[in-house]
C-alpha cells in the first residue's frame, strides 16, 4: 500500500495514464503538425512528448492522492 492507496490500483492507474498520454500526444501531434511534418512523424513526436509530460503528471497526481486519501 502507498498511503491508503493499494499498490495494484496505483500501478493500474499509472499504466492507464501512460497509455492515455501516448494516445493523446499522438492525436495532438497529428492535429498540430500533421501538414508540416507529415502525419506519421507528427504522431511519433507527439506520442513521445505526450508520454514525457503525461507520465510525470500522473505520477505526481498518484503521489498526491496517496497521501491525501
C-alpha positions, 0 to 999 in steps of 0.5 A: 500500500502507498498511503491508503492507496493499494499498490495494484490500483496505483500501478493500474492507474499509472499504466492507464495514464501512460497509455492515455498520454501516448494516445493523446500526444499522438492525436495532438501531434497529428492535429498540430503538425500533421501538414508540416511534418507529415502525419506519421512523424507528427504522431511519433513526436507527439506520442513521445512528448505526450508520454514525457509530460503525461507520465510525470503528471500522473505520477505526481497526481498518484503521489498526491492522492496517496497521501491525501486519501 
